[in-house]
Amino acid sequence: MVYVTLTQCLRRSGGRTYHVPNYATRFSYANEKSKLISVTFDEDKGTSRSIVTILMLFLLFATATLSLVAVKASNNSPDISNPEVAAIRPAVREWSERERPAGQVSEQLEELQEVLTTEKAQVDELLHVKQAASPFRWDEPRPGEHCLGFGMREYTALLRDLPVFADWTEACRSTEVKIHGVLIPRPSYCESKWPFGGVVGHWVVDFNEEDCTPHWGKFFDKGCSVQGSHSRRFKSRLWGIKSGEDWMSLCESAPAEVRGSIYKRPKFCDNQGIWGIYGIWDIDDEDC
């Protein structure tokens, strides 16, 4: 510690200057004539030191207060190991995986299913908004001349308002269309007829196509397919085929109910010319 004796005080701008005897300090900056040195104290630095000192005292006081509160709280907490305290404490049971009630698992699964359903509906809604906002549009879809199969017909349409340098694939896939009053979000496939044909969308429609739904006539039991094959053969003629349609494609894709069982298609079709086209089914039969 350095002790100084004030001999003269002169106020100056920004602080005070004190002249002290040379022997009172450890510095070698003495003035040879007056044997005094000048020590200048900056008032701004003194103020900063005072603020720091006050903050440190406040933090020490706050830390001591919090410590006392924590100690008091720990002393007041109930001792769970004490039987008397345990008797007063409400009983709480934690279910293990084996003990967990089945109803609780079902409720959790139902809640998860509801969340997934809600999220899917939100995604579908966003997708619908995005597609509805598409600046492109389709011409009126035109039905194909012939059926593709049982209950199926192909429709085509040209995409309009498509800029020259646009991504035609994305534009085609993201533009919806209505067929038979049903909104279809995207074509079955897209076709580019560049440079002058534009972009054509193709839709395979399998609903409300009455002209593509012929029906089977009476089913005839033709006996065992082959003796020992354990199968019995049935035969029926396909009716209601429109002129110009492909008999074979309609027959091979026409479903049927034979002896109480549903079959998506016949085993094979027999085209007998002017006598019509017949479907053939081989049904399991232990008597054969």
Secondary structure, 3 states (H helix, E strand, C coil): CCCCCCCEEEEECCEEEEEEEHHHCCCCCCCCCCCEEEEEEEHHHHHHHHHHHHHHHHHHHHHHHHHHHHHHHHHHCCCCCCHHHHHHCCCCCCCCCCCCCHHHHHHHHHHHHHHHHHHHHHHHHHHHHHHHCCCCEECCCEEEEEEEECCEEEEEEEEECCCCCCCHHHHHHCCCEEECCEEECCCCEEEEECCCCEEEEEEEECCCCHHHCCEECCCEEEEECCCCCCEEEEEEEEECCCCCCCHHHHHHCCCEEECCEEECCCCEEEECHHHCEEEEEEEECCCC
